[in-house]
Amino acid sequence: MRIMHPYQEYIEKLENEYNKTIKDVIYEYYIVRDEGPSVTARELDIPRRAVLHFIYEYNLRPLKHQNIKKKVAISYNNLRAAQ
C-alpha cells in the first residue's frame, strides 16, 4: 500500500494548473515574488498550513532568509551612497 502525501490534492491541483512541480510553484511565490506564507496561500487558493508544509518540506526558509539579508545589505549600501 502506497502512502499518500498529506497534501496530495493540492499538489495535483497546482501542478496541473501551473504545469510545474509543486516545489517550483511554491518557490515562485515564496522566493521569487517574495510573498509570505499567508499571501502565497491566498494567491494559490490553498490553506496556509499546506504552504508552510511545502516551505519546510523543500527547505525554502534558508533561501528566504538569504534573500532578506541581500535586500537589507543593498538597501543599506544605497542609503550610504545617497548621503
C-alpha positions in Angstrom: 0.0 0.0 0.0 1.4 3.4 -1.0 1.2 6.2 1.4 -0.3 9.4 0.0 1.2 12.8 0.6 -0.9 14.7 3.2 -1.5 17.5 0.7 -1.7 15.4 -2.4 -4.9 17.1 -3.6 -3.2 20.5 -3.5 -0.1 19.1 -5.3 -2.2 17.7 -8.1 -4.3 20.9 -8.4 -1.4 23.3 -8.5 0.9 21.1 -10.7 -1.9 20.8 -13.3 -2.8 24.5 -13.1 0.7 25.8 -13.4 2.3 22.9 -15.4 5.2 22.9 -12.9 6.2 20.9 -9.9 4.7 21.9 -6.6 8.2 22.9 -5.5 8.6 25.3 -8.4 5.2 26.8 -7.8 5.9 27.4 -4.1 9.4 28.7 -4.9 7.9 31.2 -7.4 5.6 32.7 -4.9 7.6 32.4 -1.7 11.1 33.2 -3.0 10.9 34.9 -6.4 7.8 37.1 -5.7 8.9 37.3 -2.1 5.4 36.6 -0.7 4.8 35.4 2.9 3.0 32.1 3.6 -0.4 33.8 4.1 -0.2 35.7 0.8 1.1 32.6 -1.0 -1.8 30.6 0.3 -4.3 33.2 -0.7 -2.8 33.6 -4.2 -2.8 29.8 -4.7 -6.1 29.2 -3.0 -4.8 26.6 -0.7 -4.6 26.5 3.2 -1.7 28.4 4.8 -0.7 25.2 6.7 -0.2 23.5 3.3 2.1 26.3 2.2 4.0 26.1 5.4 4.3 22.3 4.9 5.8 22.8 1.5 8.2 25.5 2.6 9.6 23.1 5.3 9.5 20.1 3.0 11.5 21.8 0.3 13.7 23.7 2.8 12.9 27.1 1.4 13.2 29.1 4.6 17.1 29.4 4.4 16.7 30.8 0.9 14.1 33.3 2.0 16.5 34.4 4.8 19.4 34.8 2.4 17.2 37.0 0.1 16.2 39.1 3.1 19.9 39.6 4.1 20.7 40.6 0.5 17.9 43.1 0.3 18.9 44.7 3.6 22.6 44.9 2.5 21.6 46.5 -0.8 19.2 49.0 1.0 21.9 49.9 3.5 24.5 50.4 0.7 22.1 52.5 -1.3 21.4 54.6 1.8 25.1 55.1 2.5 25.7 56.0 -1.2 22.9 58.6 -1.1 24.5 60.5 1.8 
